[in-house]
Structure formats: C-alpha cells, structure tokens
Amino acid sequence: LRDEGVAVIYVSHRLEEIFELCDDVTVIKDGQLVGSRLTSELDQKQLVAMMVGRPLADLYPPRRELGESLPVVLQAIEVWSGHLVRGCSLELRAGEITALAGMIGSGRTELAMAIFGGNALDRGTIRVDGQTHDRMTPAKAMDLGIGLLTEDRKKEGLAMQLDVAANLSAANLQEITRHGVLDKTLESKIAHDAISEYRVACRGPHTPVADMSGGNQQKVLLARWARRAKRVLILDEPTRGVDVGAKAYIYRMMQDAANRGLAILMISSELPEVVGMVDRVEVMIAAVVVSVGLMMLFAGAIGRFVSNHPTIKILALAFLVVIGVVLIAEGFDQHVPKGYVYFAMAFSVGVEMLNIRMRKRSKKPVALHADYVAEGKPPA
C-alpha cells in the first residue's frame, strides 16, 4: 500500500514491528503527544524511553536490601496436584518477590492454583503463618490473605461484560455489602479512588473493561487484589500482552506491595523480567517431561520392531538407552512413581526380545527361498 502511495497509520506497541514496517513513529502517553521521530534516527531503547518517560535502565525499580531473617509467610510442603505438580515445595517470605520459573507446561500455573485452592490438593499441605491446611479453596485462601492474578485475564480474571467498579469489588463484596445488599455508591467511590491511585486510563468507574486496553485491564486486576491480599500475592504472567509503559507501572506496583510486607510469587516466562524484579528464583521442572519421555520410549521400541532398516534399528536402540537413563534419573528425582519407569523399560526390553526372536525365525525361510531360486526350482 505504501508503494502505491497510500498513507498508512499503524497503531502498535510491538517495537519490532514498528522498526520493521514504519518510516516514522509518533508516541502518545497519557493522552499527550510526546514526540515524532524517524525510525532511522531511533533505536529501541530510545523509543522505550519516549513511551515510558524515563531511560530503559530505569524500567525496573532499584534493588532493595533485604534482611537475613524475613519471616516465612507461606510454605507449600510436598504438594501433589493433578498430573503436573508432583511433590513440590517452596517458601514465600514477607517483603520478598520470588519468581517461579520454568518452561510453559512445567506446572507453574497448576502449583499456583493448588496454593490458592483453584486445583485440589491430592497430597501435601499449605502452611500460612504457621497454620497447616491440607485442603484449600479460593474462599479460604482469600480469608487467609492470599490473592491470585490469573494467567488469562479475559477468561479467568475479569468479568468482561461488567464495568470497572464491579470488577474491582469482585473479591471484596463484603466490603461494600450492607445487610445483604450491595452499596453501589460505596462501590463507585472505591473504584474512583482505585482508578486515581493506579492510574487506570478509563472514562470512569462505569467503563466496561472490554473497552479498555490490556495494560489497563491488568491494572484493574492488580488494584482488586492489592485491596484483598494482605499476606501473599501470586501473579501469573502479570505483564503478558501489555505495552512497555504498563509494564513499568506494574513493576512499581509489585515493588510497592513488597515494601508493604506482602510475600509475592511471580510466574513469568520473560527472563529479563525475572532477573530485573525478583529477590529469589524457584525453578520448576514438570513430571510431564517424564511422561513425554515415556511415550518417546514406547515409540522407540515400536520403531525398532517395525523398521527393517539396520541403521534405523541401531539409532533406535541408542535412543532407547539414552531415554531410559534420563527417565530413571529425572523421573525418580521428580517423584514420578517408579513403576511407570520400570514398566516402560520392561515394555521396551520385551519388544526388543520379540524383535530379535522374529528376526531369527525369518532367516530360515529367506535362505531356503534363495537356495531354491539358485537351483532353478520354484519355492514350495
């Protein structure tokens, strides 16, 4: 379109796309024009500084000096939940930001849901302020001062058909209820104060959250849980799908919450965010890795049985040995029932023995057939 003489206005906060597609860029912040520059005169750091209002180096709050004896607020002890969370333990301390790192699908979200009561505890306990709980529900977790900002704000966090005020009060209905009736005036006042405090860009408390940007939707969720969570705040991918300016503000909100004494557990797939924000990192490796390994072991064994190519058979055998060793080491370490691994190994060995036996049986008919052909006789 540009080559045909069409003027294109491209609205985006994806920096890579801006530099790839655009000739010049105009930055707007809080409804005000910041400036316009040719993209050839800028790099990403300079553009981010225009969007955020300060250098990229200041994107993350300054590091804090933490004491050696911060009190433990929450402990997850040998927690088992579903297929991904197997014997996981962690500690959260007051005023500390802890990252729960790992690959997508490693069970990070499932562990957070188990702590909050969204997923059932199959085994293990949750200890909050010294009190042990072997069963958690979201209502119980909130009563204990635990809040959870979910990974998918649109499907699990926000009521998209409702306004800002209703979403802010969703976890704090007892605060605005009088004799079983919602006090809408009080709800609007609380929402108005939160909009101002958290700098939520909207028309007012009755703005539908569906009409807002991702960054402002996330601020609404953070404001909700900042009011309710008094001891622990779990943030699952808190900056996913938001622009760099909203990221900077969310980081400051997290730091302020930690400074007030909250224990924060942040789940993030962004390594710079983990390095820039947290005081301690817990890395999670899922039992699902072992489950995939078991399936690969079965596939390798069947591949050895089906294939007639000798090179493929040798490679499949080496593959089986390596996967078997890894499964034993990783599977046992991750509390995967040993029977699963033993069964997989026995299955692969059994298939291999059957494979060898069938190859021995097939040699004689092939040789007889070759002899008959050599002597000019038809095979029987």
KEKE-3310 file (N, C-alpha, C; in steps of 0.2 Angstrom, whole numbers, plus 5000, padded with zeros to 4 digits):
npx = (5004:5010:5019:5011:5007:4998:4994:4998:4993:4999:4995:5002:5011:5021:5037:5047:5039:5036:5049:5052:5042:5038:5041:5042:5038:5026:5024:5012:5007:4998:4987:4994:5004:5020:5031:5038:5047:5059:5061:5073:5081:5081:5083:5078:5079:5079:5066:5058:5061:5054:5041:5039:5044:5056:5073:5077:5085:5079:5068:5065:5062:5074:5085:5082:5088:5088:5083:5091:5083:5069:5052:5044:5030:5021:5021:5023:5021:5028:5018:5006:4997:4985:4992:5004:5010:5020:5025:5030:5039:5040:5044:5038:5042:5039:5038:5047:5050:5047:5052:5044:5050:5052:5048:5035:5020:5026:5020:5019:5008:4999:5003:5002:4988:4985:4990:4981:4969:4962:4964:4963:4971:4980:4989:5000:5003:4998:5005:5001:5006:5011:5000:4993:4986:4977:4968:4962:4953:4947:4939:4943:4957:4957:4952:4963:4971:4977:4980:4976:4982:4977:4983:4977:4969:4956:4949:4949:4951:4944:4927:4921:4910:4906:4908:4921:4920:4913:4921:4933:4928:4925:4932:4930:4917:4911:4915:4908:4895:4879:4869:4866:4864:4871:4880:4880:4884:4895:4903:4906:4913:4925:4930:4933:4943:4953:4955:4961:4972:4979:4981:4973:4968:4953:4935:4929:4922:4911:4915:4915:4925:4929:4931:4943:4961:4974:4984:4978:4967:4974:4979:4967:4964:4976:4974:4962:4967:4976:4969:4963:4972:4982:4993:4999:5003:5000:5006:5002:5011:5011:5013:5010:5005:5004:5009:5025:5025:5015:5020:5031:5024:5017:5028:5032:5021:5021:5033:5030:5020:5028:5036:5027:5026:5020:5021:5027:5023:5029:5025:5033:5038:5047:5064:5072:5063:5062:5075:5077:5067:5065:5069:5072:5073:5064:5065:5055:5053:5044:5034:5028:5038:5044:5033:5032:5044:5042:5033:5040:5049:5042:5038:5051:5054:5044:5047:5059:5054:5046:5053:5064:5076:5093:5101:5092:5087:5098:5100:5088:5090:5101:5094:5084:5092:5098:5086:5080:5090:5089:5076:5075:5084:5079:5065:5064:5069:5060:5049:5041:5030:5039:5036:5030:5041:5049:5040:5039:5053:5053:5043:5050:5061:5055:5048:5060:5066:5056:5057:5070:5068:5059:5066:5076:5068:5064:5075:5078:5067:5070:5083:5081:5072:5081:5090:5082:5079:5092:5095:5086:5074:5056:5050:5043)
npy = (4994:5006:5008:5011:5023:5025:5032:5026:5023:5015:5007:5002:4993:4985:4983:4978:4976:4990:4995:4988:4990:5004:5021:5033:5037:5041:5045:5043:5047:5045:5052:5063:5071:5065:5065:5065:5055:5050:5033:5028:5036:5032:5020:5005:5007:5021:5023:5016:5024:5036:5031:5027:5037:5038:5033:5016:5009:5012:5005:4994:4994:5000:4989:4981:4981:4967:4959:4946:4938:4937:4934:4919:4917:4909:4892:4879:4862:4847:4846:4839:4839:4835:4830:4837:4843:4838:4833:4846:4859:4875:4891:4906:4923:4937:4953:4949:4946:4932:4922:4910:4900:4892:4881:4884:4874:4867:4866:4877:4886:4877:4874:4886:4888:4877:4881:4892:4886:4884:4872:4855:4848:4834:4828:4833:4849:4866:4879:4893:4907:4899:4890:4875:4868:4856:4856:4867:4881:4893:4903:4901:4903:4917:4922:4920:4929:4928:4932:4930:4933:4929:4919:4921:4935:4938:4927:4921:4930:4943:4949:4952:4958:4966:4982:4993:4996:4985:4975:4978:4977:4963:4953:4958:4959:4959:4971:4981:4977:4979:4973:4962:4968:4976:4991:5002:5015:5016:5007:5013:5024:5018:5012:5024:5030:5020:5020:5032:5031:5020:5024:5021:5021:5026:5030:5031:5024:5016:5012:4999:4985:4978:4988:4993:4995:4981:4984:4992:4985:4975:4983:4985:4972:4971:4981:4976:4965:4970:4976:4966:4955:4952:4946:4936:4938:4931:4931:4928:4928:4943:4953:4950:4953:4967:4984:4992:5004:5001:4990:4995:5002:4992:4985:4994:4994:4981:4981:4991:4984:4974:4981:4985:4973:4962:4945:4940:4930:4928:4922:4920:4920:4928:4931:4943:4950:4942:4942:4956:4959:4951:4944:4931:4915:4901:4886:4876:4860:4849:4834:4831:4831:4819:4811:4813:4808:4794:4791:4793:4783:4771:4774:4773:4759:4753:4757:4751:4738:4738:4744:4739:4743:4742:4753:4762:4754:4753:4766:4768:4759:4765:4777:4772:4768:4780:4788:4780:4780:4794:4795:4787:4794:4807:4805:4798:4808:4818:4813:4804:4790:4775:4764:4767:4770:4758:4750:4755:4753:4739:4736:4741:4732:4720:4721:4722:4710:4702:4707:4702:4688:4686:4690:4680:4669:4673:4671:4658:4654:4664:4660:4647:4650:4657:4647:4638:4646:4648:4635:4634:4630:4630:4639:4630)
npz = (5000:5004:4994:4984:4986:4996:5012:5028:5044:5057:5072:5086:5100:5098:5097:5088:5076:5073:5070:5059:5049:5049:5044:5051:5068:5080:5097:5110:5126:5140:5134:5129:5117:5114:5105:5089:5078:5065:5061:5058:5065:5078:5091:5099:5113:5115:5110:5119:5130:5127:5127:5140:5148:5154:5155:5148:5157:5169:5170:5178:5196:5208:5216:5232:5249:5258:5273:5283:5290:5286:5289:5286:5277:5269:5266:5254:5255:5250:5239:5229:5214:5202:5186:5184:5195:5206:5221:5225:5234:5242:5249:5254:5258:5269:5261:5251:5234:5224:5211:5201:5190:5174:5160:5149:5153:5163:5175:5183:5184:5188:5201:5207:5207:5215:5227:5229:5230:5218:5211:5216:5231:5230:5238:5252:5260:5264:5272:5281:5289:5299:5302:5297:5282:5274:5265:5252:5247:5235:5243:5256:5254:5251:5263:5271:5267:5254:5237:5220:5204:5189:5175:5162:5159:5153:5152:5164:5174:5173:5173:5158:5153:5163:5172:5177:5191:5196:5193:5201:5214:5215:5222:5235:5240:5253:5258:5253:5255:5263:5275:5266:5254:5240:5241:5230:5228:5237:5231:5219:5224:5229:5218:5210:5218:5217:5203:5202:5210:5204:5192:5181:5165:5159:5157:5168:5184:5178:5166:5154:5155:5144:5135:5137:5136:5136:5146:5155:5159:5166:5176:5183:5188:5196:5205:5211:5218:5226:5236:5243:5245:5259:5264:5255:5238:5222:5206:5190:5176:5175:5166:5153:5137:5138:5136:5135:5144:5153:5158:5166:5175:5182:5187:5197:5205:5210:5217:5227:5234:5239:5247:5257:5264:5259:5253:5238:5224:5209:5193:5178:5161:5155:5154:5157:5165:5176:5181:5183:5193:5204:5220:5223:5215:5211:5202:5191:5186:5176:5179:5168:5158:5160:5157:5143:5140:5143:5133:5122:5124:5122:5109:5102:5105:5098:5085:5083:5082:5071:5060:5046:5042:5045:5050:5055:5065:5074:5078:5084:5095:5102:5105:5114:5125:5129:5132:5142:5153:5156:5160:5171:5180:5180:5182:5194:5202:5202:5209:5202:5200:5202:5196:5184:5176:5177:5171:5158:5154:5155:5145:5133:5133:5132:5119:5111:5113:5107:5094:5091:5091:5081:5070:5070:5067:5054:5046:5041:5032:5022:5018:5013:5002:4994:4991:4983:4972:4967:4963:4953:4955:4959:4974:4988)
capx = (5000:5014:5022:5006:5005:4993:4997:4996:4994:5000:4995:5005:5016:5026:5043:5050:5035:5037:5055:5052:5037:5036:5046:5042:5034:5024:5022:5007:5007:4993:4983:4998:5009:5027:5035:5038:5054:5060:5063:5080:5085:5080:5084:5073:5080:5076:5059:5055:5062:5049:5035:5039:5045:5062:5078:5076:5088:5075:5062:5064:5064:5080:5086:5082:5092:5083:5087:5093:5078:5062:5048:5041:5023:5018:5025:5020:5026:5027:5012:5004:4990:4985:4997:5010:5013:5022:5030:5033:5039:5043:5043:5037:5044:5036:5043:5051:5047:5050:5050:5043:5052:5051:5045:5027:5018:5030:5016:5019:5002:4995:5005:4999:4981:4984:4991:4976:4963:4958:4965:4963:4977:4980:4994:5004:5000:4999:5006:5001:5008:5012:4994:4994:4980:4978:4963:4962:4948:4948:4937:4948:4964:4956:4951:4969:4975:4981:4977:4979:4981:4977:4987:4972:4964:4950:4945:4949:4952:4939:4921:4922:4903:4904:4912:4927:4918:4911:4927:4937:4925:4923:4935:4929:4910:4909:4917:4903:4888:4876:4863:4865:4863:4877:4880:4883:4888:4902:4907:4909:4918:4931:4933:4935:4949:4957:4957:4966:4978:4983:4982:4969:4965:4946:4931:4926:4920:4906:4918:4916:4933:4930:4933:4950:4967:4976:4988:4973:4963:4978:4979:4961:4965:4981:4970:4957:4970:4980:4965:4961:4978:4986:4999:5003:5000:5003:5005:5004:5012:5007:5014:5008:5000:5003:5014:5031:5023:5011:5025:5035:5020:5016:5034:5032:5016:5024:5038:5027:5017:5033:5038:5022:5027:5017:5025:5024:5026:5028:5027:5035:5042:5052:5070:5074:5059:5064:5082:5076:5062:5064:5074:5074:5070:5062:5064:5051:5053:5037:5034:5026:5043:5045:5028:5033:5049:5039:5029:5046:5052:5037:5039:5057:5053:5040:5051:5064:5051:5043:5058:5068:5082:5098:5104:5087:5087:5104:5099:5083:5092:5104:5089:5081:5096:5098:5080:5079:5094:5086:5070:5077:5087:5074:5059:5065:5071:5054:5044:5036:5030:5045:5033:5029:5048:5050:5035:5042:5059:5051:5040:5054:5065:5051:5048:5066:5067:5052:5060:5076:5066:5056:5071:5079:5063:5063:5081:5077:5063:5073:5088:5078:5070:5087:5093:5078:5080:5099:5095:5081:5067:5051:5049:5037)
capy = (5000:5012:5009:5013:5030:5026:5034:5021:5024:5008:5008:4996:4994:4979:4988:4975:4978:4997:4997:4984:4992:5011:5026:5037:5035:5046:5042:5047:5045:5048:5057:5069:5069:5065:5067:5061:5054:5045:5026:5028:5040:5029:5013:5003:5010:5027:5023:5014:5030:5040:5028:5026:5043:5038:5028:5009:5006:5013:5001:4990:4998:4999:4983:4983:4977:4963:4957:4939:4934:4938:4929:4914:4918:4903:4886:4873:4856:4841:4847:4835:4841:4833:4827:4841:4845:4831:4834:4852:4863:4881:4896:4913:4927:4943:4958:4946:4944:4926:4920:4903:4900:4886:4881:4883:4867:4864:4865:4883:4889:4872:4874:4892:4886:4872:4885:4896:4882:4883:4865:4851:4845:4827:4826:4839:4854:4873:4882:4900:4910:4894:4886:4870:4867:4851:4857:4874:4883:4901:4907:4900:4907:4924:4924:4919:4935:4926:4934:4926:4936:4923:4920:4923:4939:4939:4921:4919:4936:4949:4949:4956:4961:4971:4988:4993:4996:4978:4970:4980:4974:4956:4949:4962:4961:4960:4977:4985:4974:4981:4969:4958:4972:4980:4998:5004:5022:5015:5003:5018:5028:5014:5012:5030:5031:5015:5022:5038:5028:5015:5027:5017:5025:5025:5036:5032:5018:5013:5010:4992:4983:4976:4993:4996:4991:4976:4986:4995:4979:4972:4987:4984:4966:4972:4985:4972:4960:4974:4978:4960:4951:4955:4942:4933:4940:4927:4935:4923:4931:4949:4958:4947:4957:4974:4988:4993:5008:4997:4985:4999:5004:4986:4983:4998:4992:4975:4984:4994:4979:4970:4986:4985:4967:4956:4940:4940:4925:4930:4917:4923:4917:4933:4931:4949:4952:4938:4945:4963:4961:4946:4943:4924:4911:4894:4883:4870:4855:4846:4827:4830:4830:4812:4807:4813:4803:4788:4790:4793:4776:4767:4775:4770:4752:4750:4759:4745:4732:4739:4746:4734:4746:4741:4759:4764:4750:4754:4773:4767:4756:4770:4782:4769:4768:4787:4790:4776:4783:4800:4794:4784:4800:4813:4803:4797:4814:4822:4809:4801:4783:4771:4759:4769:4770:4751:4747:4757:4749:4732:4736:4741:4726:4715:4722:4721:4702:4699:4709:4698:4682:4686:4691:4673:4665:4675:4670:4652:4654:4668:4656:4642:4653:4659:4641:4636:4651:4647:4629:4634:4626:4635:4638:4626)
capz = (5000:5004:4987:4979:4988:5002:5019:5032:5051:5060:5079:5089:5105:5097:5095:5082:5070:5072:5066:5053:5045:5049:5042:5057:5074:5085:5103:5114:5133:5144:5131:5127:5112:5117:5100:5082:5075:5060:5064:5056:5070:5084:5092:5104:5120:5114:5109:5125:5135:5125:5129:5147:5151:5158:5152:5149:5163:5175:5169:5184:5202:5211:5221:5239:5253:5262:5279:5283:5294:5284:5291:5281:5277:5266:5264:5251:5258:5246:5236:5223:5212:5195:5183:5183:5201:5210:5227:5225:5240:5241:5254:5252:5264:5269:5258:5246:5227:5222:5204:5199:5183:5171:5154:5148:5153:5168:5181:5187:5185:5192:5208:5210:5208:5220:5233:5230:5230:5212:5210:5223:5233:5231:5244:5254:5264:5263:5279:5281:5296:5304:5302:5292:5279:5269:5259:5251:5242:5234:5248:5262:5253:5252:5270:5274:5264:5248:5231:5214:5197:5184:5168:5157:5162:5150:5153:5171:5179:5173:5170:5153:5152:5168:5172:5181:5198:5198:5193:5207:5220:5214:5228:5241:5241:5260:5260:5250:5256:5269:5276:5260:5248:5238:5241:5223:5229:5240:5226:5214:5227:5230:5211:5208:5221:5214:5196:5203:5213:5200:5185:5176:5159:5158:5157:5175:5187:5175:5159:5153:5155:5137:5130:5139:5134:5140:5151:5160:5162:5171:5182:5187:5192:5202:5211:5215:5223:5231:5241:5246:5248:5265:5266:5249:5231:5217:5200:5185:5170:5176:5161:5147:5132:5140:5132:5140:5149:5158:5162:5170:5181:5186:5191:5203:5210:5213:5222:5232:5238:5243:5253:5262:5268:5256:5250:5231:5220:5202:5187:5172:5155:5152:5159:5159:5170:5182:5183:5185:5198:5209:5225:5224:5210:5211:5195:5191:5180:5177:5178:5161:5154:5161:5154:5136:5139:5142:5126:5117:5125:5119:5101:5100:5105:5092:5079:5082:5080:5064:5054:5043:5040:5050:5053:5060:5071:5078:5080:5089:5101:5106:5108:5119:5130:5132:5135:5148:5158:5158:5163:5178:5184:5181:5184:5201:5206:5202:5212:5197:5203:5199:5192:5177:5173:5176:5166:5151:5152:5153:5139:5128:5133:5129:5112:5108:5113:5102:5088:5089:5090:5075:5065:5069:5063:5047:5042:5038:5025:5017:5015:5008:4996:4990:4988:4978:4966:4964:4959:4947:4957:4962:4981:4990)
cpx = (5004:5017:5017:5003:5000:4997:4994:4998:4993:5000:4997:5010:5021:5032:5046:5046:5036:5043:5055:5047:5036:5042:5047:5037:5032:5021:5017:5007:5002:4989:4987:5003:5016:5031:5035:5045:5054:5063:5070:5084:5085:5082:5079:5073:5077:5069:5055:5055:5056:5042:5034:5040:5052:5067:5076:5079:5084:5069:5060:5066:5070:5080:5085:5087:5088:5087:5087:5087:5071:5058:5044:5033:5019:5023:5021:5024:5023:5020:5011:4997:4990:4991:5004:5013:5014:5027:5034:5033:5042:5041:5043:5038:5041:5041:5047:5047:5051:5047:5049:5044:5052:5048:5038:5025:5022:5026:5016:5012:4998:4997:5002:4992:4980:4985:4984:4969:4959:4959:4966:4970:4976:4984:4997:5000:5002:4999:5006:5001:5008:5006:4994:4987:4981:4973:4962:4956:4949:4945:4941:4954:4963:4955:4958:4974:4979:4977:4980:4977:4982:4981:4983:4967:4957:4946:4944:4949:4946:4932:4920:4915:4902:4909:4918:4926:4917:4917:4932:4934:4923:4926:4934:4922:4908:4911:4911:4895:4885:4869:4861:4863:4869:4876:4884:4887:4895:4906:4910:4914:4925:4934:4936:4942:4955:4960:4962:4973:4983:4983:4979:4966:4958:4942:4928:4924:4915:4909:4918:4923:4934:4932:4940:4956:4970:4980:4983:4968:4967:4979:4973:4962:4970:4978:4966:4961:4974:4976:4963:4967:4982:4992:5003:4999:5004:5001:5007:5004:5009:5008:5013:5003:4999:5009:5019:5029:5020:5015:5028:5031:5018:5022:5034:5027:5018:5029:5035:5023:5022:5035:5033:5022:5023:5023:5023:5028:5024:5030:5028:5039:5047:5058:5072:5070:5060:5070:5081:5072:5063:5070:5077:5070:5070:5061:5060:5052:5048:5038:5031:5032:5045:5039:5029:5039:5047:5036:5035:5049:5048:5038:5045:5057:5049:5043:5056:5061:5048:5048:5062:5075:5087:5100:5098:5086:5092:5103:5093:5085:5096:5099:5086:5085:5097:5092:5079:5083:5091:5080:5071:5080:5082:5068:5059:5065:5064:5048:5039:5036:5035:5042:5032:5036:5049:5046:5037:5048:5057:5048:5045:5059:5061:5050:5054:5068:5062:5054:5066:5073:5062:5061:5075:5074:5063:5069:5080:5073:5067:5079:5086:5075:5075:5090:5089:5079:5087:5099:5090:5075:5063:5051:5043:5031)
cpy = (5006:5013:5011:5020:5031:5027:5029:5023:5017:5009:5001:4997:4988:4983:4985:4977:4985:4998:4993:4987:5000:5015:5031:5035:5041:5043:5047:5043:5049:5054:5063:5067:5070:5068:5063:5061:5049:5038:5025:5031:5037:5022:5011:5006:5017:5028:5021:5020:5035:5038:5028:5033:5043:5033:5021:5006:5007:5009:4997:4994:4996:4993:4986:4978:4973:4960:4949:4935:4936:4933:4925:4915:4912:4898:4881:4867:4850:4841:4843:4837:4840:4830:4830:4843:4839:4833:4840:4856:4870:4885:4903:4918:4934:4949:4956:4945:4938:4924:4913:4902:4893:4886:4881:4876:4864:4863:4871:4885:4884:4872:4881:4891:4882:4876:4889:4892:4881:4875:4861:4849:4838:4825:4833:4844:4861:4876:4889:4903:4905:4889:4881:4869:4861:4851:4865:4875:4891:4905:4907:4904:4914:4926:4924:4925:4933:4929:4931:4930:4931:4924:4923:4928:4940:4932:4919:4924:4941:4946:4954:4960:4966:4977:4988:4993:4989:4974:4972:4977:4967:4952:4953:4964:4962:4967:4982:4983:4977:4978:4965:4962:4976:4987:5001:5011:5021:5011:5008:5022:5025:5013:5018:5032:5026:5017:5028:5035:5024:5018:5023:5022:5023:5031:5037:5025:5013:5011:5002:4990:4981:4981:4996:4992:4986:4978:4989:4990:4975:4976:4986:4978:4967:4976:4981:4968:4964:4976:4972:4956:4955:4952:4939:4936:4935:4930:4930:4927:4938:4954:4956:4951:4964:4978:4990:4999:5005:4993:4989:5000:4998:4984:4987:4996:4985:4977:4987:4989:4975:4975:4986:4978:4961:4951:4939:4934:4927:4924:4921:4919:4921:4933:4937:4952:4948:4941:4952:4964:4957:4946:4935:4920:4904:4891:4877:4866:4850:4838:4826:4828:4822:4808:4807:4808:4796:4786:4789:4786:4771:4767:4772:4762:4749:4752:4753:4739:4732:4740:4740:4737:4746:4748:4762:4760:4751:4761:4772:4764:4761:4775:4779:4769:4775:4789:4786:4778:4789:4799:4791:4790:4805:4811:4801:4803:4818:4818:4806:4793:4779:4766:4761:4768:4763:4748:4749:4754:4742:4731:4736:4735:4721:4715:4720:4713:4699:4701:4704:4691:4681:4687:4684:4669:4666:4673:4663:4652:4658:4664:4651:4644:4655:4653:4638:4640:4649:4640:4629:4631:4631:4634:4634:4631)
cpz = (5000:4997:4982:4981:4993:5008:5024:5039:5054:5068:5082:5095:5104:5093:5088:5076:5068:5068:5060:5047:5044:5047:5047:5062:5078:5091:5107:5121:5137:5141:5128:5122:5115:5112:5094:5080:5070:5064:5063:5061:5077:5085:5098:5111:5120:5114:5115:5130:5133:5127:5137:5151:5155:5154:5153:5155:5169:5174:5175:5190:5204:5216:5228:5243:5258:5268:5279:5286:5292:5286:5286:5282:5275:5264:5260:5252:5254:5243:5229:5221:5204:5193:5183:5190:5205:5215:5227:5232:5238:5247:5251:5259:5263:5266:5253:5240:5225:5215:5204:5192:5181:5164:5154:5148:5159:5174:5185:5189:5189:5199:5211:5211:5214:5227:5235:5231:5224:5210:5216:5224:5234:5237:5246:5258:5262:5270:5278:5288:5301:5305:5296:5289:5274:5264:5259:5246:5241:5240:5254:5260:5254:5259:5274:5271:5258:5242:5225:5208:5192:5178:5163:5160:5159:5151:5160:5176:5179:5171:5165:5152:5157:5168:5177:5189:5200:5198:5199:5213:5220:5220:5234:5242:5248:5262:5258:5251:5263:5270:5270:5254:5246:5238:5235:5224:5232:5235:5221:5217:5227:5223:5209:5211:5218:5207:5197:5205:5208:5193:5180:5171:5157:5159:5164:5177:5183:5167:5159:5152:5148:5133:5132:5136:5138:5146:5157:5163:5167:5177:5186:5191:5198:5207:5215:5220:5228:5237:5246:5249:5253:5266:5260:5243:5226:5210:5194:5178:5170:5170:5154:5143:5134:5137:5138:5145:5154:5162:5167:5177:5185:5190:5198:5208:5214:5219:5228:5237:5242:5249:5258:5266:5265:5253:5243:5227:5213:5197:5181:5167:5152:5157:5161:5165:5176:5185:5186:5191:5204:5214:5225:5218:5212:5204:5196:5185:5181:5176:5171:5156:5154:5157:5146:5135:5138:5136:5121:5117:5121:5111:5099:5100:5099:5086:5078:5080:5073:5058:5052:5041:5046:5054:5057:5066:5076:5081:5086:5095:5105:5109:5114:5125:5134:5136:5142:5154:5160:5162:5170:5182:5185:5184:5192:5205:5206:5205:5208:5200:5199:5195:5185:5173:5172:5171:5159:5149:5151:5147:5133:5127:5130:5122:5108:5108:5108:5095:5086:5088:5083:5069:5064:5065:5056:5043:5038:5031:5020:5013:5010:5002:4991:4987:4982:4972:4963:4960:4954:4949:4960:4970:4982:4992)
residu = (LEU:ARG:ASP:GLU:GLY:VAL:ALA:VAL:ILE:TYR:VAL:SER:HIS:ARG:LEU:GLU:GLU:ILE:PHE:GLU:LEU:CYS:ASP:ASP:VAL:THR:VAL:ILE:LYS:ASP:GLY:GLN:LEU:VAL:GLY:SER:ARG:LEU:THR:SER:GLU:LEU:ASP:GLN:LYS:GLN:LEU:VAL:ALA:MET:MET:VAL:GLY:ARG:PRO:LEU:ALA:ASP:LEU:TYR:PRO:PRO:ARG:ARG:GLU:LEU:GLY:GLU:SER:LEU:PRO:VAL:VAL:LEU:GLN:ALA:ILE:GLU:VAL:TRP:SER:GLY:HIS:LEU:VAL:ARG:GLY:CYS:SER:LEU:GLU:LEU:ARG:ALA:GLY:GLU:ILE:THR:ALA:LEU:ALA:GLY:MET:ILE:GLY:SER:GLY:ARG:THR:GLU:LEU:ALA:MET:ALA:ILE:PHE:GLY:GLY:ASN:ALA:LEU:ASP:ARG:GLY:THR:ILE:ARG:VAL:ASP:GLY:GLN:THR:HIS:ASP:ARG:MET:THR:PRO:ALA:LYS:ALA:MET:ASP:LEU:GLY:ILE:GLY:LEU:LEU:THR:GLU:ASP:ARG:LYS:LYS:GLU:GLY:LEU:ALA:MET:GLN:LEU:ASP:VAL:ALA:ALA:ASN:LEU:SER:ALA:ALA:ASN:LEU:GLN:GLU:ILE:THR:ARG:HIS:GLY:VAL:LEU:ASP:LYS:THR:LEU:GLU:SER:LYS:ILE:ALA:HIS:ASP:ALA:ILE:SER:GLU:TYR:ARG:VAL:ALA:CYS:ARG:GLY:PRO:HIS:THR:PRO:VAL:ALA:ASP:MET:SER:GLY:GLY:ASN:GLN:GLN:LYS:VAL:LEU:LEU:ALA:ARG:TRP:ALA:ARG:ARG:ALA:LYS:ARG:VAL:LEU:ILE:LEU:ASP:GLU:PRO:THR:ARG:GLY:VAL:ASP:VAL:GLY:ALA:LYS:ALA:TYR:ILE:TYR:ARG:MET:MET:GLN:ASP:ALA:ALA:ASN:ARG:GLY:LEU:ALA:ILE:LEU:MET:ILE:SER:SER:GLU:LEU:PRO:GLU:VAL:VAL:GLY:MET:VAL:ASP:ARG:VAL:GLU:VAL:MET:ILE:ALA:ALA:VAL:VAL:VAL:SER:VAL:GLY:LEU:MET:MET:LEU:PHE:ALA:GLY:ALA:ILE:GLY:ARG:PHE:VAL:SER:ASN:HIS:PRO:THR:ILE:LYS:ILE:LEU:ALA:LEU:ALA:PHE:LEU:VAL:VAL:ILE:GLY:VAL:VAL:LEU:ILE:ALA:GLU:GLY:PHE:ASP:GLN:HIS:VAL:PRO:LYS:GLY:TYR:VAL:TYR:PHE:ALA:MET:ALA:PHE:SER:VAL:GLY:VAL:GLU:MET:LEU:ASN:ILE:ARG:MET:ARG:LYS:ARG:SER:LYS:LYS:PRO:VAL:ALA:LEU:HIS:ALA:ASP:TYR:VAL:ALA:GLU:GLY:LYS:PRO:PRO:ALA)
# end
